Amino acid sequence: MVREKIQIKKIDNNTARQVTFSKRRRGLLKKANELSILCDAEVALIIFSATGKLFEFSSSSMSEILERRSLHSKNLQKLDQPSLELQVSCLGFVFPVYQLYIVISLVHTHPYA
């Protein structure tokens, strides 16, 4: 059986929208946890619902991950045109999607560093 593709647009029915939000939020939190475990990545996920309720996940300290992201963002702004290697090795990636922010740190931490 093939799943039917859904059109991505705002769900008009409030109840259906809330159910979809809850299911997708749980799935996104699960994927963030899996990514942090499988890839040894530091992951921070922040979600605000339509009512303003906060949901968050972090594989380590949320404040430390956000601090690292801020630091590296400032370092990239100082450079006119950073090299591709520097862009790829940058620790913080933020993908704003309405009121959803995902911060992923892809550099492994070493216990002896």
Backbone as XML, in Angstrom:
<?xml version="1.0"?>
<chain id="A" units="angstrom">
  <residue number="1" name="MET">
    <atom name="N" x="0.849" y="-1.181" z="0.000"/>
    <atom name="CA" x="0.000" y="0.000" z="0.000"/>
    <atom name="C" x="0.892" y="1.240" z="0.000"/>
  </residue>
  <residue number="2" name="VAL">
    <atom name="N" x="0.590" y="2.191" z="-0.860"/>
    <atom name="CA" x="1.377" y="3.406" z="-0.997"/>
    <atom name="C" x="0.709" y="4.537" z="-0.219"/>
  </residue>
  <residue number="3" name="ARG">
    <atom name="N" x="1.530" y="5.285" z="0.519"/>
    <atom name="CA" x="0.986" y="6.428" z="1.248"/>
    <atom name="C" x="0.665" y="7.553" z="0.278"/>
  </residue>
  <residue number="4" name="GLU">
    <atom name="N" x="-0.407" y="8.219" z="0.549"/>
    <atom name="CA" x="-0.817" y="9.347" z="-0.276"/>
    <atom name="C" x="-0.018" y="10.576" z="0.136"/>
  </residue>
  <residue number="5" name="LYS">
    <atom name="N" x="0.496" y="11.324" z="-0.850"/>
    <atom name="CA" x="1.223" y="12.550" z="-0.546"/>
    <atom name="C" x="0.227" y="13.605" z="-0.095"/>
  </residue>
  <residue number="6" name="ILE">
    <atom name="N" x="0.624" y="14.339" z="0.954"/>
    <atom name="CA" x="-0.242" y="15.413" z="1.427"/>
    <atom name="C" x="0.299" y="16.744" z="0.915"/>
  </residue>
  <residue number="7" name="GLN">
    <atom name="N" x="-0.604" y="17.660" z="0.723"/>
    <atom name="CA" x="-0.204" y="18.994" z="0.326"/>
    <atom name="C" x="0.199" y="19.747" z="1.591"/>
  </residue>
  <residue number="8" name="ILE">
    <atom name="N" x="1.374" y="20.364" z="1.558"/>
    <atom name="CA" x="1.856" y="21.083" z="2.729"/>
    <atom name="C" x="1.243" y="22.479" z="2.727"/>
  </residue>
  <residue number="9" name="LYS">
    <atom name="N" x="0.272" y="22.660" z="3.593"/>
    <atom name="CA" x="-0.378" y="23.952" z="3.791"/>
    <atom name="C" x="-0.972" y="23.945" z="5.191"/>
  </residue>
  <residue number="10" name="LYS">
    <atom name="N" x="-1.352" y="25.109" z="5.660"/>
    <atom name="CA" x="-1.902" y="25.219" z="7.008"/>
    <atom name="C" x="-3.179" y="24.391" z="7.114"/>
  </residue>
  <residue number="11" name="ILE">
    <atom name="N" x="-3.299" y="23.652" z="8.216"/>
    <atom name="CA" x="-4.489" y="22.843" z="8.462"/>
    <atom name="C" x="-5.542" y="23.753" z="9.080"/>
  </residue>
  <residue number="12" name="ASP">
    <atom name="N" x="-6.694" y="23.836" z="8.448"/>
    <atom name="CA" x="-7.732" y="24.763" z="8.897"/>
    <atom name="C" x="-8.433" y="24.306" z="10.175"/>
  </residue>
  <residue number="13" name="ASN">
    <atom name="N" x="-8.665" y="23.018" z="10.303"/>
    <atom name="CA" x="-9.366" y="22.493" z="11.466"/>
    <atom name="C" x="-8.432" y="22.514" z="12.682"/>
  </residue>
  <residue number="14" name="ASN">
    <atom name="N" x="-8.848" y="23.225" z="13.750"/>
    <atom name="CA" x="-8.000" y="23.384" z="14.936"/>
    <atom name="C" x="-7.641" y="22.063" z="15.592"/>
  </residue>
  <residue number="15" name="THR">
    <atom name="N" x="-8.594" y="21.161" z="15.706"/>
    <atom name="CA" x="-8.346" y="19.874" z="16.348"/>
    <atom name="C" x="-7.353" y="19.057" z="15.528"/>
  </residue>
  <residue number="16" name="ALA">
    <atom name="N" x="-7.568" y="18.994" z="14.225"/>
    <atom name="CA" x="-6.661" y="18.250" z="13.345"/>
    <atom name="C" x="-5.267" y="18.866" z="13.363"/>
  </residue>
  <residue number="17" name="ARG">
    <atom name="N" x="-5.195" y="20.205" z="13.418"/>
    <atom name="CA" x="-3.906" y="20.891" z="13.455"/>
    <atom name="C" x="-3.156" y="20.531" z="14.734"/>
  </residue>
  <residue number="18" name="GLN">
    <atom name="N" x="-3.864" y="20.502" z="15.868"/>
    <atom name="CA" x="-3.227" y="20.176" z="17.143"/>
    <atom name="C" x="-2.738" y="18.730" z="17.175"/>
  </residue>
  <residue number="19" name="VAL">
    <atom name="N" x="-3.541" y="17.826" z="16.644"/>
    <atom name="CA" x="-3.146" y="16.412" z="16.588"/>
    <atom name="C" x="-1.906" y="16.254" z="15.711"/>
  </residue>
  <residue number="20" name="THR">
    <atom name="N" x="-1.904" y="16.909" z="14.554"/>
    <atom name="CA" x="-0.758" y="16.831" z="13.641"/>
    <atom name="C" x="0.482" y="17.425" z="14.298"/>
  </residue>
  <residue number="21" name="PHE">
    <atom name="N" x="0.322" y="18.558" z="14.978"/>
    <atom name="CA" x="1.450" y="19.197" z="15.662"/>
    <atom name="C" x="2.047" y="18.239" z="16.699"/>
  </residue>
  <residue number="22" name="SER">
    <atom name="N" x="1.188" y="17.626" z="17.499"/>
    <atom name="CA" x="1.661" y="16.714" z="18.548"/>
    <atom name="C" x="2.404" y="15.519" z="17.965"/>
  </residue>
  <residue number="23" name="LYS">
    <atom name="N" x="1.854" y="14.915" z="16.927"/>
    <atom name="CA" x="2.491" y="13.747" z="16.310"/>
    <atom name="C" x="3.823" y="14.112" z="15.675"/>
  </residue>
  <residue number="24" name="ARG">
    <atom name="N" x="3.848" y="15.200" z="14.922"/>
    <atom name="CA" x="5.080" y="15.605" z="14.245"/>
    <atom name="C" x="6.127" y="16.094" z="15.240"/>
  </residue>
  <residue number="25" name="ARG">
    <atom name="N" x="5.689" y="16.736" z="16.316"/>
    <atom name="CA" x="6.621" y="17.171" z="17.354"/>
    <atom name="C" x="7.297" y="15.957" z="17.984"/>
  </residue>
  <residue number="26" name="ARG">
    <atom name="N" x="6.508" y="14.946" z="18.338"/>
    <atom name="CA" x="7.084" y="13.727" z="18.911"/>
    <atom name="C" x="8.067" y="13.080" z="17.944"/>
  </residue>
  <residue number="27" name="GLY">
    <atom name="N" x="7.707" y="13.019" z="16.663"/>
    <atom name="CA" x="8.590" y="12.433" z="15.658"/>
    <atom name="C" x="9.879" y="13.218" z="15.503"/>
  </residue>
  <residue number="28" name="LEU">
    <atom name="N" x="9.775" y="14.545" z="15.529"/>
    <atom name="CA" x="10.958" y="15.392" z="15.398"/>
    <atom name="C" x="11.874" y="15.247" z="16.610"/>
  </residue>
  <residue number="29" name="LEU">
    <atom name="N" x="11.293" y="15.185" z="17.801"/>
    <atom name="CA" x="12.091" y="14.977" z="19.014"/>
    <atom name="C" x="12.790" y="13.619" z="18.977"/>
  </residue>
  <residue number="30" name="LYS">
    <atom name="N" x="12.090" y="12.600" z="18.479"/>
    <atom name="CA" x="12.679" y="11.266" z="18.370"/>
    <atom name="C" x="13.847" y="11.280" z="17.385"/>
  </residue>
  <residue number="31" name="LYS">
    <atom name="N" x="13.661" y="11.945" z="16.238"/>
    <atom name="CA" x="14.726" y="12.013" z="15.235"/>
    <atom name="C" x="15.933" y="12.781" z="15.763"/>
  </residue>
  <residue number="32" name="ALA">
    <atom name="N" x="15.700" y="13.849" z="16.519"/>
    <atom name="CA" x="16.802" y="14.617" z="17.097"/>
    <atom name="C" x="17.600" y="13.744" z="18.058"/>
  </residue>
  <residue number="33" name="ASN">
    <atom name="N" x="16.904" y="12.968" z="18.873"/>
    <atom name="CA" x="17.573" y="12.062" z="19.811"/>
    <atom name="C" x="18.370" y="11.001" z="19.062"/>
  </residue>
  <residue number="34" name="GLU">
    <atom name="N" x="17.779" y="10.418" z="18.025"/>
    <atom name="CA" x="18.466" y="9.398" z="17.234"/>
    <atom name="C" x="19.712" y="9.962" z="16.563"/>
  </residue>
  <residue number="35" name="LEU">
    <atom name="N" x="19.604" y="11.174" z="16.022"/>
    <atom name="CA" x="20.743" y="11.813" z="15.370"/>
    <atom name="C" x="21.886" y="12.017" z="16.358"/>
  </residue>
  <residue number="36" name="SER">
    <atom name="N" x="21.559" y="12.451" z="17.561"/>
    <atom name="CA" x="22.608" y="12.682" z="18.557"/>
    <atom name="C" x="23.286" y="11.374" z="18.963"/>
  </residue>
  <residue number="37" name="ILE">
    <atom name="N" x="22.527" y="10.298" z="19.059"/>
    <atom name="CA" x="23.094" y="9.009" z="19.462"/>
    <atom name="C" x="23.880" y="8.369" z="18.323"/>
  </residue>
  <residue number="38" name="LEU">
    <atom name="N" x="23.279" y="8.267" z="17.150"/>
    <atom name="CA" x="23.905" y="7.571" z="16.019"/>
    <atom name="C" x="25.143" y="8.279" z="15.494"/>
  </residue>
  <residue number="39" name="CYS">
    <atom name="N" x="25.118" y="9.601" z="15.470"/>
    <atom name="CA" x="26.205" y="10.364" z="14.850"/>
    <atom name="C" x="27.101" y="11.060" z="15.854"/>
  </residue>
  <residue number="40" name="ASP">
    <atom name="N" x="26.875" y="10.839" z="17.136"/>
    <atom name="CA" x="27.649" y="11.479" z="18.188"/>
    <atom name="C" x="27.678" y="12.996" z="17.985"/>
  </residue>
  <residue number="41" name="ALA">
    <atom name="N" x="26.522" y="13.555" z="17.622"/>
    <atom name="CA" x="26.396" y="14.989" z="17.387"/>
    <atom name="C" x="25.694" y="15.628" z="18.567"/>
  </residue>
  <residue number="42" name="GLU">
    <atom name="N" x="26.038" y="16.875" z="18.816"/>
    <atom name="CA" x="25.313" y="17.637" z="19.826"/>
    <atom name="C" x="24.139" y="18.293" z="19.125"/>
  </residue>
  <residue number="43" name="VAL">
    <atom name="N" x="22.941" y="18.015" z="19.606"/>
    <atom name="CA" x="21.729" y="18.492" z="18.958"/>
    <atom name="C" x="20.899" y="19.292" z="19.954"/>
  </residue>
  <residue number="44" name="ALA">
    <atom name="N" x="20.413" y="20.436" z="19.515"/>
    <atom name="CA" x="19.493" y="21.234" z="20.317"/>
    <atom name="C" x="18.279" y="21.533" z="19.446"/>
  </residue>
  <residue number="45" name="LEU">
    <atom name="N" x="17.103" y="21.281" z="19.984"/>
    <atom name="CA" x="15.862" y="21.489" z="19.245"/>
    <atom name="C" x="14.928" y="22.326" z="20.106"/>
  </residue>
  <residue number="46" name="ILE">
    <atom name="N" x="14.427" y="23.416" z="19.558"/>
    <atom name="CA" x="13.504" y="24.310" z="20.269"/>
    <atom name="C" x="12.256" y="24.454" z="19.422"/>
  </residue>
  <residue number="47" name="ILE">
    <atom name="N" x="11.093" y="24.202" z="20.020"/>
    <atom name="CA" x="9.823" y="24.318" z="19.312"/>
    <atom name="C" x="8.881" y="25.163" z="20.157"/>
  </residue>
  <residue number="48" name="PHE">
    <atom name="N" x="8.253" y="26.149" z="19.549"/>
    <atom name="CA" x="7.194" y="26.917" z="20.192"/>
    <atom name="C" x="5.884" y="26.569" z="19.485"/>
  </residue>
  <residue number="49" name="SER">
    <atom name="N" x="4.877" y="26.195" z="20.263"/>
    <atom name="CA" x="3.576" y="25.892" z="19.678"/>
    <atom name="C" x="2.884" y="27.190" z="19.293"/>
  </residue>
  <residue number="50" name="ALA">
    <atom name="N" x="1.749" y="27.072" z="18.636"/>
    <atom name="CA" x="0.969" y="28.250" z="18.244"/>
    <atom name="C" x="0.503" y="29.032" z="19.466"/>
  </residue>
  <residue number="51" name="THR">
    <atom name="N" x="0.358" y="28.348" z="20.602"/>
    <atom name="CA" x="-0.073" y="29.019" z="21.832"/>
    <atom name="C" x="1.104" y="29.562" z="22.623"/>
  </residue>
  <residue number="52" name="GLY">
    <atom name="N" x="2.317" y="29.336" z="22.147"/>
    <atom name="CA" x="3.502" y="29.856" z="22.806"/>
    <atom name="C" x="4.149" y="28.898" z="23.779"/>
  </residue>
  <residue number="53" name="LYS">
    <atom name="N" x="3.661" y="27.658" z="23.862"/>
    <atom name="CA" x="4.248" y="26.677" z="24.767"/>
    <atom name="C" x="5.587" y="26.211" z="24.202"/>
  </residue>
  <residue number="54" name="LEU">
    <atom name="N" x="6.582" y="26.102" z="25.083"/>
    <atom name="CA" x="7.931" y="25.728" z="24.692"/>
    <atom name="C" x="8.145" y="24.232" z="24.840"/>
  </residue>
  <residue number="55" name="PHE">
    <atom name="N" x="8.740" y="23.637" z="23.811"/>
    <atom name="CA" x="9.178" y="22.243" z="23.840"/>
    <atom name="C" x="10.634" y="22.256" z="23.401"/>
  </residue>
  <residue number="56" name="GLU">
    <atom name="N" x="11.484" y="21.547" z="24.137"/>
    <atom name="CA" x="12.891" y="21.560" z="23.759"/>
    <atom name="C" x="13.551" y="20.217" z="24.030"/>
  </residue>
  <residue number="57" name="PHE">
    <atom name="N" x="14.614" y="19.975" z="23.281"/>
    <atom name="CA" x="15.444" y="18.789" z="23.449"/>
    <atom name="C" x="16.883" y="19.218" z="23.245"/>
  </residue>
  <residue number="58" name="SER">
    <atom name="N" x="17.769" y="18.694" z="24.050"/>
    <atom name="CA" x="19.191" y="18.889" z="23.792"/>
    <atom name="C" x="19.933" y="17.637" z="24.242"/>
  </residue>
  <residue number="59" name="SER">
    <atom name="N" x="20.916" y="17.263" z="23.453"/>
    <atom name="CA" x="21.684" y="16.060" z="23.765"/>
    <atom name="C" x="22.675" y="16.314" z="24.884"/>
  </residue>
  <residue number="60" name="SER">
    <atom name="N" x="23.018" y="17.570" z="25.108"/>
    <atom name="CA" x="23.851" y="17.975" z="26.232"/>
    <atom name="C" x="23.264" y="19.287" z="26.738"/>
  </residue>
  <residue number="61" name="SER">
    <atom name="N" x="24.062" y="20.163" z="27.247"/>
    <atom name="CA" x="23.562" y="21.423" z="27.785"/>
    <atom name="C" x="23.062" y="22.334" z="26.659"/>
  </residue>
  <residue number="62" name="MET">
    <atom name="N" x="21.788" y="22.722" z="26.728"/>
    <atom name="CA" x="21.203" y="23.613" z="25.718"/>
    <atom name="C" x="21.971" y="24.931" z="25.657"/>
  </residue>
  <residue number="63" name="SER">
    <atom name="N" x="22.272" y="25.496" z="26.815"/>
    <atom name="CA" x="22.953" y="26.796" z="26.831"/>
    <atom name="C" x="24.357" y="26.696" z="26.236"/>
  </residue>
  <residue number="64" name="GLU">
    <atom name="N" x="25.054" y="25.590" z="26.486"/>
    <atom name="CA" x="26.394" y="25.425" z="25.908"/>
    <atom name="C" x="26.329" y="25.289" z="24.388"/>
  </residue>
  <residue number="65" name="ILE">
    <atom name="N" x="25.358" y="24.559" z="23.882"/>
    <atom name="CA" x="25.218" y="24.398" z="22.427"/>
    <atom name="C" x="24.891" y="25.740" z="21.779"/>
  </residue>
  <residue number="66" name="LEU">
    <atom name="N" x="23.977" y="26.495" z="22.367"/>
    <atom name="CA" x="23.611" y="27.796" z="21.816"/>
    <atom name="C" x="24.769" y="28.780" z="21.904"/>
  </residue>
  <residue number="67" name="GLU">
    <atom name="N" x="25.543" y="28.694" z="22.973"/>
    <atom name="CA" x="26.732" y="29.544" z="23.119"/>
    <atom name="C" x="27.738" y="29.239" z="22.015"/>
  </residue>
  <residue number="68" name="ARG">
    <atom name="N" x="27.967" y="27.946" z="21.746"/>
    <atom name="CA" x="28.892" y="27.546" z="20.682"/>
    <atom name="C" x="28.398" y="28.029" z="19.330"/>
  </residue>
  <residue number="69" name="ARG">
    <atom name="N" x="27.103" y="27.929" z="19.097"/>
    <atom name="CA" x="26.525" y="28.389" z="17.837"/>
    <atom name="C" x="26.719" y="29.884" z="17.678"/>
  </residue>
  <residue number="70" name="SER">
    <atom name="N" x="26.489" y="30.627" z="18.725"/>
    <atom name="CA" x="26.644" y="32.080" z="18.697"/>
    <atom name="C" x="28.097" y="32.459" z="18.435"/>
  </residue>
  <residue number="71" name="LEU">
    <atom name="N" x="29.019" y="31.793" z="19.100"/>
    <atom name="CA" x="30.438" y="32.066" z="18.935"/>
    <atom name="C" x="30.875" y="31.832" z="17.495"/>
  </residue>
  <residue number="72" name="HIS">
    <atom name="N" x="30.472" y="30.721" z="16.927"/>
    <atom name="CA" x="30.885" y="30.402" z="15.558"/>
    <atom name="C" x="30.188" y="31.283" z="14.536"/>
  </residue>
  <residue number="73" name="SER">
    <atom name="N" x="28.988" y="31.693" z="14.820"/>
    <atom name="CA" x="28.287" y="32.617" z="13.932"/>
    <atom name="C" x="29.018" y="33.952" z="13.881"/>
  </residue>
  <residue number="74" name="LYS">
    <atom name="N" x="29.464" y="34.412" z="15.040"/>
    <atom name="CA" x="30.224" y="35.675" z="15.095"/>
    <atom name="C" x="31.542" y="35.541" z="14.357"/>
  </residue>
  <residue number="75" name="ASN">
    <atom name="N" x="32.208" y="34.392" z="14.504"/>
    <atom name="CA" x="33.479" y="34.179" z="13.810"/>
    <atom name="C" x="33.295" y="34.179" z="12.303"/>
  </residue>
  <residue number="76" name="LEU">
    <atom name="N" x="32.205" y="33.610" z="11.812"/>
    <atom name="CA" x="31.951" y="33.597" z="10.367"/>
    <atom name="C" x="31.638" y="34.992" z="9.854"/>
  </residue>
  <residue number="77" name="GLN">
    <atom name="N" x="30.986" y="35.803" z="10.652"/>
    <atom name="CA" x="30.659" y="37.166" z="10.234"/>
    <atom name="C" x="31.907" y="38.030" z="10.118"/>
  </residue>
  <residue number="78" name="LYS">
    <atom name="N" x="32.941" y="37.717" z="10.896"/>
    <atom name="CA" x="34.182" y="38.485" z="10.852"/>
    <atom name="C" x="34.917" y="38.283" z="9.537"/>
  </residue>
  <residue number="79" name="LEU">
    <atom name="N" x="34.748" y="37.134" z="8.927"/>
    <atom name="CA" x="35.427" y="36.834" z="7.671"/>
    <atom name="C" x="34.592" y="37.338" z="6.504"/>
  </residue>
  <residue number="80" name="ASP">
    <atom name="N" x="35.261" y="37.909" z="5.489"/>
    <atom name="CA" x="34.527" y="38.395" z="4.321"/>
    <atom name="C" x="33.901" y="37.244" z="3.562"/>
  </residue>
  <residue number="81" name="GLN">
    <atom name="N" x="34.722" y="36.296" z="3.145"/>
    <atom name="CA" x="34.242" y="35.128" z="2.428"/>
    <atom name="C" x="34.932" y="33.905" z="3.007"/>
  </residue>
  <residue number="82" name="PRO">
    <atom name="N" x="34.291" y="33.231" z="3.943"/>
    <atom name="CA" x="34.939" y="32.062" z="4.533"/>
    <atom name="C" x="35.097" y="30.940" z="3.511"/>
  </residue>
  <residue number="83" name="SER">
    <atom name="N" x="36.160" y="30.182" z="3.704"/>
    <atom name="CA" x="36.400" y="29.058" z="2.806"/>
    <atom name="C" x="35.316" y="28.010" z="2.987"/>
  </residue>
  <residue number="84" name="LEU">
    <atom name="N" x="35.141" y="27.169" z="1.986"/>
    <atom name="CA" x="34.152" y="26.099" z="2.062"/>
    <atom name="C" x="34.481" y="25.177" z="3.221"/>
  </residue>
  <residue number="85" name="GLU">
    <atom name="N" x="35.772" y="24.914" z="3.440"/>
    <atom name="CA" x="36.182" y="24.038" z="4.536"/>
    <atom name="C" x="35.739" y="24.610" z="5.885"/>
  </residue>
  <residue number="86" name="LEU">
    <atom name="N" x="35.865" y="25.921" z="6.070"/>
    <atom name="CA" x="35.450" y="26.558" z="7.314"/>
    <atom name="C" x="33.933" y="26.514" z="7.459"/>
  </residue>
  <residue number="87" name="GLN">
    <atom name="N" x="33.229" y="26.719" z="6.361"/>
    <atom name="CA" x="31.776" y="26.679" z="6.427"/>
    <atom name="C" x="31.288" y="25.292" z="6.809"/>
  </residue>
  <residue number="88" name="VAL">
    <atom name="N" x="31.921" y="24.252" z="6.267"/>
    <atom name="CA" x="31.512" y="22.887" z="6.553"/>
    <atom name="C" x="31.853" y="22.519" z="7.993"/>
  </residue>
  <residue number="89" name="SER">
    <atom name="N" x="32.975" y="23.013" z="8.500"/>
    <atom name="CA" x="33.376" y="22.654" z="9.858"/>
    <atom name="C" x="32.710" y="23.522" z="10.919"/>
  </residue>
  <residue number="90" name="CYS">
    <atom name="N" x="31.941" y="24.499" z="10.501"/>
    <atom name="CA" x="31.244" y="25.369" z="11.449"/>
    <atom name="C" x="30.350" y="24.528" z="12.349"/>
  </residue>
  <residue number="91" name="LEU">
    <atom name="N" x="30.369" y="24.815" z="13.633"/>
    <atom name="CA" x="29.625" y="23.996" z="14.588"/>
    <atom name="C" x="28.131" y="24.235" z="14.533"/>
  </residue>
  <residue number="92" name="GLY">
    <atom name="N" x="27.692" y="25.448" z="14.335"/>
    <atom name="CA" x="26.272" y="25.730" z="14.488"/>
    <atom name="C" x="25.554" y="25.922" z="13.175"/>
  </residue>
  <residue number="93" name="PHE">
    <atom name="N" x="24.521" y="25.157" z="12.984"/>
    <atom name="CA" x="23.626" y="25.340" z="11.857"/>
    <atom name="C" x="22.254" y="25.610" z="12.443"/>
  </residue>
  <residue number="94" name="VAL">
    <atom name="N" x="21.580" y="26.664" z="12.006"/>
    <atom name="CA" x="20.241" y="26.964" z="12.494"/>
    <atom name="C" x="19.317" y="27.032" z="11.299"/>
  </residue>
  <residue number="95" name="PHE">
    <atom name="N" x="18.226" y="26.306" z="11.381"/>
    <atom name="CA" x="17.247" y="26.282" z="10.318"/>
    <atom name="C" x="15.942" y="26.864" z="10.857"/>
  </residue>
  <residue number="96" name="PRO">
    <atom name="N" x="15.669" y="28.175" z="10.630"/>
    <atom name="CA" x="14.412" y="28.714" z="11.151"/>
    <atom name="C" x="13.237" y="28.272" z="10.285"/>
  </residue>
  <residue number="97" name="VAL">
    <atom name="N" x="12.245" y="27.676" z="10.888"/>
    <atom name="CA" x="11.026" y="27.268" z="10.210"/>
    <atom name="C" x="9.883" y="27.766" z="11.079"/>
  </residue>
  <residue number="98" name="TYR">
    <atom name="N" x="9.369" y="28.924" z="10.748"/>
    <atom name="CA" x="8.354" y="29.580" z="11.565"/>
    <atom name="C" x="8.870" y="29.703" z="12.990"/>
  </residue>
  <residue number="99" name="GLN">
    <atom name="N" x="8.319" y="28.961" z="13.930"/>
    <atom name="CA" x="8.776" y="29.088" z="15.300"/>
    <atom name="C" x="9.527" y="27.840" z="15.749"/>
  </residue>
  <residue number="100" name="LEU">
    <atom name="N" x="10.224" y="27.227" z="14.833"/>
    <atom name="CA" x="10.993" y="26.018" z="15.120"/>
    <atom name="C" x="12.447" y="26.310" z="14.800"/>
  </residue>
  <residue number="101" name="TYR">
    <atom name="N" x="13.322" y="26.074" z="15.747"/>
    <atom name="CA" x="14.739" y="26.293" z="15.524"/>
    <atom name="C" x="15.488" y="25.021" z="15.887"/>
  </residue>
  <residue number="102" name="ILE">
    <atom name="N" x="16.308" y="24.582" z="14.968"/>
    <atom name="CA" x="17.091" y="23.375" z="15.188"/>
    <atom name="C" x="18.555" y="23.777" z="15.144"/>
  </residue>
  <residue number="103" name="VAL">
    <atom name="N" x="19.284" y="23.434" z="16.177"/>
    <atom name="CA" x="20.712" y="23.712" z="16.211"/>
    <atom name="C" x="21.415" y="22.365" z="16.282"/>
  </residue>
  <residue number="104" name="ILE">
    <atom name="N" x="22.286" y="22.124" z="15.316"/>
    <atom name="CA" x="22.989" y="20.846" z="15.260"/>
    <atom name="C" x="24.486" y="21.114" z="15.285"/>
  </residue>
  <residue number="105" name="SER">
    <atom name="N" x="25.164" y="20.490" z="16.196"/>
    <atom name="CA" x="26.623" y="20.590" z="16.269"/>
    <atom name="C" x="27.190" y="19.301" z="15.713"/>
  </residue>
  <residue number="106" name="LEU">
    <atom name="N" x="27.993" y="19.403" z="14.660"/>
    <atom name="CA" x="28.478" y="18.212" z="13.972"/>
    <atom name="C" x="29.921" y="17.854" z="14.309"/>
  </residue>
  <residue number="107" name="VAL">
    <atom name="N" x="30.545" y="18.591" z="15.190"/>
    <atom name="CA" x="31.925" y="18.298" z="15.551"/>
    <atom name="C" x="31.924" y="17.407" z="16.782"/>
  </residue>
  <residue number="108" name="HIS">
    <atom name="N" x="32.628" y="16.312" z="16.699"/>
    <atom name="CA" x="32.705" y="15.370" z="17.810"/>
    <atom name="C" x="33.504" y="15.980" z="18.957"/>
  </residue>
  <residue number="109" name="THR">
    <atom name="N" x="33.097" y="15.700" z="20.160"/>
    <atom name="CA" x="33.857" y="16.130" z="21.317"/>
    <atom name="C" x="34.709" y="14.965" z="21.784"/>
  </residue>
  <residue number="110" name="HIS">
    <atom name="N" x="35.927" y="15.227" z="22.086"/>
    <atom name="CA" x="36.851" y="14.199" z="22.528"/>
    <atom name="C" x="37.094" y="14.366" z="24.017"/>
  </residue>
  <residue number="111" name="PRO">
    <atom name="N" x="37.074" y="13.274" z="24.779"/>
    <atom name="CA" x="37.246" y="13.392" z="26.225"/>
    <atom name="C" x="38.616" y="13.920" z="26.620"/>
  </residue>
  <residue number="112" name="TYR">
    <atom name="N" x="39.613" y="13.806" z="25.732"/>
    <atom name="CA" x="40.969" y="14.244" z="26.074"/>
    <atom name="C" x="41.309" y="15.618" z="25.523"/>
  </residue>
  <residue number="113" name="ALA">
    <atom name="N" x="40.331" y="16.265" z="24.864"/>
    <atom name="CA" x="40.591" y="17.574" z="24.255"/>
    <atom name="C" x="40.611" y="18.671" z="25.291"/>
  </residue>
</chain>
